[in-house]
């Protein structure tokens, strides 16, 4: 028996040694994953699979009024709605806050439905109901198709990764749950008024027609469907340029003022301003200074383009503009130079007062005199505004180059304009005056070529009520810097000018 047991013992020892040499390293490499690692891996499979599903089969083609569109849901950190109007550009709306974005591609204009609108303009009044039904049907179809897409995409990728049907179905179910939760969040945060403040990116010449006129948008707003109808109607006008549909016509009750600043000898600015004057039918241009770079007499020839811009040009001196610059400007046709609180009336009743910058600092060789000088200039401007008010000829807009000076007019005028900082900013000051600081319409001027990332070119279009001359809305226009060609137009409304606000107190109104 002992002899028989010995071979077995030897064999057992050999087997144990074999396992220790050949199985231990493998088992060490195939350790059980950490639960957090498994969870993150599953989440990655779910998100990637859902995105692939939406990308592959998640879009819905549906008619919206006279245009054919493609609706798609896309993962997003900020949410919102993006309407692509190729080749004109795109509109972005802050319609909701959720990890999904609604993309609407305007594919083409349907000739039959468009012809029906052209031949029967009275149908436009019923377009809002038609669009509401179209969007509702498209949204329902998109929700169902997107649910199927994320379920199929996540399940297919889960099966390919895990090779287990149960894990694959778990991935698909989690993807569907995430989409449902995102949809609920989007519904809870839905903002129908976002269509009033769209952000347009694309061809600048198309911006007025796509974004529309501020006065009409505000005064005719009742419900979201109407504005959506207006948006689709504007797109229809753009696509059907050869038809009898009317072109963009600004409201006759709206006054349009273009605010520019800090051109700094950039010759491209004149063509941009001229284009904006033509596109938007500008009534007046207000330049808050720093048109020059060094204020030398040799630079004055740069100003010769101003009389041909097509609108009255109101100008105040900046810290890069010399007294010689101001004298040259004052001799140009259709140019109104403001200084020391002087006032001009343009565009059939708009009263503007302004003052030049008290400092002239064309380069670093001149030491600035400091902010106290700016405040003193602002105090003198405020005194001039009070004098105008006492004479029953109140001023509508005050202009200074430096925001420090413009801020001293708080409480004396509804709207104050400035520049200097090359950064756009809007605020309501303590006593109710709205201060709007413009960026550089010259993109920082020729000095911009010294930077790897050129400054953007900025201007603002102010919509004023022609009767009250109060601010109704404004468009922030942003163009890519030197060598770039991007264009964005972002619509903004004063709080008192949104639907449901009290119309008896116009924006910027100050009690006497």
WODAZI-V40678 format. One record per helix or strand. SS is the DSSP state (h for helix, s for strand). FROM is the first residue (numbers start at 1). TO is the last residue. If there is no record, write none. Layout:
ss = <SS,SS>
from = <FROM,FROM>
to = <TO,TO>
This chain:
ss = <h,h,h,s,s,s,s,s,h,h,h,h,s,h,h,h,s,h,s,h,s,h,s,s,s,h,s,h,s,s,s,h,s,s,s,h>
from = <2,24,35,60,67,81,89,100,111,121,165,192,199,204,214,224,254,268,284,297,312,323,335,342,350,371,397,403,415,425,434,445,457,471,487,495>
to = <22,29,57,64,75,85,93,109,119,162,188,197,202,211,219,239,260,280,287,308,315,330,337,346,355,390,400,409,418,428,437,450,465,479,492,497>
